[in-house]
Amino acid sequence: VNFGILFDVDGVLARGSTPLDPAKKAMEKLTDSDRNLKVPVAFVTNACNRSADKARQISKWFGVNIPPEQVIHAPTPAKLLREFHGQHTLVIGQEHRLEIAGELGFSNLCTIEDVREAYPLLDMVDHRNRVKVASNMNNCKGNPDFPKVDVILLIGEPRCWETDLQLLIDLLLTQGKPDHAPRDPHTVPQLPIIACNMDLVFMAEACMPRFGHGAFLLCLEALYHKITGKALSYRNLVGKPCEITYRFAEHTVVNIAKKMGITRPIKRLYFFGDNPSVDIVGANLYDRYIKKKDKNCNSFELPVSRIIPESEELHAQTVEDCHSMLVGTGVYRYDPDRDSEDSSQPTTAGVYHGHRDIEHEPELSKPHRFVHDVNEGIEYILRIEGLQYR
């Protein structure tokens, strides 16, 4: 074969921790009698987990051996951002956030709890801390030797948004050392921010989409702009729909293909997603990127936050087409009275849910092909690629 397949997970292969029946049928078609994959496959999710945990879960769902390197989470492409790996980095997220950041290559880490302990007078949105401070000011001196924060790595939404938002703004207003008030908050140079996963919502077991990390980013952007009068800037955006994630996914598929003994260059990627504003926009953005790059189109430039860093770690870029495949089992629900299965018809309209640094282009939310579920999509791919399936 000379193609690879990329799967989103939530809404495509599973709902929460429950695999979908069409996904089980699709995986049957992609494996041989020994349960080995016949096609190079990778899993691209905007979730934030340890790759080994997600690989183990997918393997259990489908009875296929999936190694951790086949799973790409929202933060995974930050492995390419080597210039920040040794700097003192504040990591925002929930479980395993330090371990995940360490796997990416970041080696000098702290958490919001460390910042809060070093500066106990800052967190007044937590009323329990107000009482604690008021009752004993002598024990609230904190740690004046706590090192300056150099970079902020946002890998996922935190548990207590209010505390994290307060302290993040404090750090941004003081260049990472919130032991003094800025003379003028409007003129403070901003710390570098790396944000992973811009999803406003995602689909889990509930009947409606749930807030994602993008909702937290929206709150941070609004607060920073309200206080400083300036737009928050991102040094790097990582995760779908940004091009860096699809470039890293191509690298991963090529690596898997080589291990499978495939010698032909990978020329096509098929990306299955359930969210038109994230998965489909991202696949179409990457398709446009590789075609513009192939034509040496100098007028085509990515915003600073979406530039793909040059890296010797990446396999050569050989893909010529990235086909977006939209399924109707997750965020997007097909409505025959509203939509058309003809890929020439728009799939979304109205309010734009994408990130501010990704221009709203409704045409990008149109998939190369709509399929009701991933099994239907795999049958289509294998048919046009001339492969038989069980």
Secondary structure, DSSP 8 states (H G I E B T S, - for coil): --EEEEE--BTTTEETTEE-HHHHHHHHHHB-TTS-BSS-EEEE-S----HHHHHHHHHHHHT----GGGEE-TTGGGGG-GGGTTS-EEEE-STTHHHHHHHHT--SEE-HHHHHHH-TTS--SSHHHHHHHHH-GGG----TT-----EEEE-S--S-HHHHHHHHHHHHHTTT--SS--S-TTS-----EEEE---SEE--SSSS-EE-HHHHHHHHHHHHHHHHSS----SEEESTTSHHHHHHHHHHHHHHHHHTT--S---EEEEEES-IIIIIHHHHHHHHHHHHHHTT-TT----GGG-----TTS------EEEEEEESSSS----TTT--SSTTS-S--SS--S-TTS---GGGGS-SEEESSHHHHHHHHHHHTT----
